[in-house]
Structures are given as structure tokens and as C-alpha cells.
């Protein structure tokens, strides 16, 4: 289409590196005033560094979602298609970034890569780089650039599984320690940096003491790991802050949180003071927003069977293929995703935010799980539901504060809601067994699910 913006209208020098995830890398526009690019971030796909054998390319492959392929026209990025067809029907638009297609070209991308490569983390540079073969990328609302500060939280799994579909062998373990806490335990035994001590159910609880505990846990892991663990990221004026356990590394954040003190060159604030000011600024927003509750409900209702129940359903209907969950199943296209959301919304009608926990429970309980006479259609529904639940388990929220805004007056936006490929299902089922096996004999953490459906 003629009105798709062209990245070549800007200079690669005008884009500042912000951060990257497993499959994408993000830049913020800092160039001269431009109606199409002011306040935007450029999200580019990455590809594996060539010449490496046995690279795990899984994370670079996105299911294609375009309905039709015009001759010679690269379809819009799957993230854009997925957001408009699926996500915007489940999460209110005010909590989502604007996403538009933008045309890119090889020479421009190569120049940008050349200019910014040195700022990328070393481990990432060894593995991947900007995919310069793409002709389209995503232009998104820039949620961390400009004045002020922002926090990115990857909340992860905000629910405990229902007991119904768990096996006798895992029920006690899985309903007393949440999936994130168990996974953190497994990773820590493997020597990985993890958010030990952070329990997502605290963050999702909408309870002042518990949300505070979650924020403090995220902060201490952030500080202790030098921001290497990705559950918390802090941005000040568009720059990702890398903390060390000293005062100067926190100075840019302290200057935002204690604006009156920073002009004076007064005494520096201790890390604990900065943490407490950050917590006070974020708490009102987290306690007030319906977003986390929405994410938790979506995760819970889409993953109604647990991967164990899903595997059992699969084995019942596909005994021949029972070894590999999802094997041979095609990725849903846009039309199938649209029908899926129709069905999901008819099973779980949106309810007013004010509905009490017990009303929500009744509704969820009567609808949960597959009918006893589950058929092929039901299996397909549950496979898709699990895939979509994974998008909501893996997304991030950005809490953005602008200078001079009153406490609690920031915005909260859900990002990174990408479509997952169906070939991941078997890996998730395997990982689930590893995580539970590693937790056998470990004292339960007794994680509390504030929105649990009482048995
Ligand atoms: Zn937990």
C-alpha cells in the first residue's frame, strides 16, 4: 500500500538501540520532527548468525498469518496481523501499543546494524543479528523513549492450575508451588541467573503487601544480576539502566524519583531508598489497573487443562501419535484464529471488571475443561487455546511515567504478544515434566493464587 511508511525516509543514525528479546530487537526514533516517526519504536526480526552449525532457529521462526499473498508483496509481520485479529478482541486497546507496518531495505538495515552492533549484549551478538533480508518491519508506540522513565516487567504465569486435570502424581506439587517458582528452582540448579524469590502470584494479587513483596524481589534480582535477568528492566530517558551495587549506577533513576534533590547535588540516595521510591511510584498503578487480572484470567481460561490434561486429551484422540503433543498439526491461519476467538468468547463471555471473585469462579468453573465426549474439534480448540495462553504467559507490561506526573498517573501497556508456533507444544510438555521432576521432594512454597477457583 502506498501509505506504508518507508524507513529510508529517516537516517539509521536517528535510531537508538533500546533492547532485544529472543527474536526481535528494538530501536527508538530520536531524529528530527517527523509526523510518521515521532514517538515510535522500530521492531526488527533477528536471524541466526550465519556459519554456525546446529543453531537453534526455533525462536526466529514465526508462523505466517497472512490470509493472502499478493504477488511479490511480503506480508505484514505476524505480530501486526495477530494483534488486530486476536489480541485486540481480548485485551482493551487502551492497554496495547499501536502497531503499524513499515517498509525496510537491506542497505539501510545493514547500516543500522553496523552502527549499533557494539551496544548489543555480547551473548546475543554471538548468536544472532538483525535479519537484513526482510522488506517489512513493525513500527510501534515508543513506550520507553523520550523524557521520564519506564519499567518493563515480564510477569509470567499468574495462576495455579485447577486440580481437575492433573495426575495424582503431580497434583500436590503443581497446586502448592506455582509454575514460575518451580521453573526458577530448576534453572537455579542448572546455574542460570533467575528471579529466585519473585512469585508472579504476588504481583497479580492486587494486594499492597504482596505487590510490594513482588517488586522488592524483582528489584533485588535486577540489582544483583546487573539487569541480566529479564523479568525487570528499567529505562530512564530512553536508555536501559544497567545497575551495579553502587550508588552512581542508580543516579539517573534517583534523579527521576527525587527530582527536588537532584538539582542541589545533595546527598546521594541509597539503593534501598531508590527501591522504595520506585515501589511507591509503581504501586498505585499496579493496584489500580485491571490489566494484570485480565492477563491472569486469559492465561487461566486458555490453559484450562494444564499441559498434562491437554496431553491426555491428545493421547485419547490420537493414540497413534500420542508420543508427541501437536505433531503433524498445522499452525492456525488468521481465519482459524478468528473462529477460535469467537468460540472462546462464547465460552467465556467478558464480564464487568467489578464482578466479584465468586461470580468469576462460577463462570469459569462451569465452562472449564473439555466436554466428556471431546472430539477432534475440541482437541483443535484446546491446542489453539494452549498456544494463545503461552502468548499471555510470555508477554511484558510497560509502566511508563512522564516527568511531573502525579504518582500513580502513569500508563500501563502490554507488549510482546506474539503468536507461538504449534511445533512448540511438544517441547513445553517435556519442559513441564522436567520442571515438576526437579521439584519432587522440595518443600512447597505455598504460592497463593488470589483469583483461584476454589475446589
Ligand atoms: Zn510462586
Boltz pocket constraint, residues with backbone or C-beta under 6 A from the ligand:
constraints:
  - pocket:
      binder: B
      contacts: [[A, 177], [A, 178], [A, 179], [A, 180], [A, 181], [A, 198], [A, 199], [A, 200], [A, 201], [A, 445], [A, 447]]
      max_distance: 6.0
